[in-house]
Amino acid sequence: MPELPEVETVVRELRAAGLVGRRIVRAQVLWAKTIAAPAAARFAREIRGREIQRIARRGKFIMAELAGDCTLLVHLRMSGHLDIAPAETRPRRHDRVVWTLDDGRRLRFEDTRKFGRVWLVRDPAQVLGELGPEPLGISPAAFAAGLAARARQLKPLLLDQTFLAGIGNIYADEALWAARLHPRRRSDALSSAQAAELLRAIQAVLRKGIRNLGTTFGTGRTHFVLPRGERGRNQEELNAYGQTGAPCPRCGTPIRRILIGQRSTHLCPACQRAPRPAAIRHRLGDSARSTPGSKLREIHSS
């Protein structure tokens, strides 16, 4: 699933393609379930004629602010892609929504696995209200306070979109490796120095991912690609994620893959020392506990 760097890269490409200021003259909904709200027919009717005034990102969501106080939200999920096609381009097999712009170009949402979702809302908080702060904007003090207020393992906490918005499996593993912290460490057991180092690591790996235009594994249509069809480059610089058996870039110990909450997790067993059993005995059930934000975590964690 595309994470913060991939979504930010898409947003920047859409801006660079000149979508801001363009008017949507038509929307074709080719798979009705892609439209989360409102109903597909109403969506197509209400978006017609609206000018795109701003394109931004919130967590893993693409946001297009439209004239008339409406916001278009897109979540790519597992296999969603946005691209821009010339005028008169015919829909492809896996196109789910196609917007025709006033210059004739088509903005196309392709989604092989059909997990992606699109919303047209008056108030974005209806969809985004439970998201936590942006990891590139949160202060060290607020981040440390958030860690201390929870008694959870670090890896599941970083994937929790109500804690921080935009981090998924790839960048959580990379940040924990960079901070030399085991993914099963308790968040409330970190020192102030460790909390500060973890935030620095999170921000560094996210910024590197953005500079590298995101992470792309494989060459199929279900893998992340930019709107102009280019693959990300960040997979060439990963230190932990997906590196099972490769030597740790710091110490040479083979990277290990373990499961935490049914999620693949990659770490260096020498650099990221496991917590003592007594330190993890009193877990609060990251994978089983139900909280008001649990649905958001389940849907958007990656």
Secondary structure, 3 states (H helix, E strand, C coil): CCCHHHHHHHHHHHHHCCCCCCEEEEEEECCHHHEEECCHHHHHHHHCCCEEEEEEEECCEEEEEECCCEEEEEECCCCEEEEEECCCCCCCCCEEEEEEECCCCEEEEEECCCCCEEEEECCCHHHHCCCCCCCCCCCHHHHHHHHHCCCCEHHHHHHCCCCCCCCCHHHHHHHHHHCCCCCCCEHHHCCHHHHHHHHHHHHHHHHHHHHCCCCCCCCCCCCCCCCCCCCCCHHHHCCCCCCCCCECCCCCCECEEEEECCEEEEECCCCCCCCCHHHHCCCCCCCCCCCCCHHHHHHHCC
